[in-house]
Amino acid sequence: MIPLASVRSAAYGEQEVEDAAEEARATRSRIGGVGGRVGLGAEVLLSPGITLGLRTHVNAHRGQTLNEDALRVATWIWADAALRLQIEL
């Protein structure tokens, strides 16, 4: 993910511009990262025109934030699943 974030205003003073730039940098570091997803699914034809399906995924995302004092690394791993009934008319 390529993080894009900025805060701009013509009404900002010098300190507000610096604060906004720091906030935008922090936001970019929070939303940037790398991740992946693996999954599988299946479907069964119940009758002509009616299909029942199931799918599941395991997702992972890793991000990091670097400031003057520390490097913070966060990893999120979660799963999702769905059941689908398809009716073709």
Rosetta blueprint (number, residue, H / E / L):
1 M L
2 I L
3 P L
4 L L
5 A L
6 S L
7 V L
8 R L
9 S L
10 A L
11 A L
12 Y L
13 G L
14 E H
15 Q H
16 E H
17 V H
18 E H
19 D H
20 A H
21 A H
22 E H
23 E H
24 A H
25 R H
26 A H
27 T H
28 R H
29 S H
30 R H
31 I H
32 G L
33 G L
34 V E
35 G E
36 G E
37 R E
38 V E
39 G E
40 L E
41 G E
42 A E
43 E E
44 V E
45 L E
46 L E
47 S E
48 P L
49 G L
50 I E
51 T E
52 L E
53 G E
54 L E
55 R E
56 T E
57 H E
58 V E
59 N E
60 A E
61 H E
62 R E
63 G E
64 Q E
65 T E
66 L E
67 N L
68 E L
69 D L
70 A L
71 L E
72 R E
73 V E
74 A E
75 T E
76 W E
77 I E
78 W E
79 A E
80 D E
81 A E
82 A E
83 L E
84 R E
85 L E
86 Q E
87 I E
88 E L
89 L L
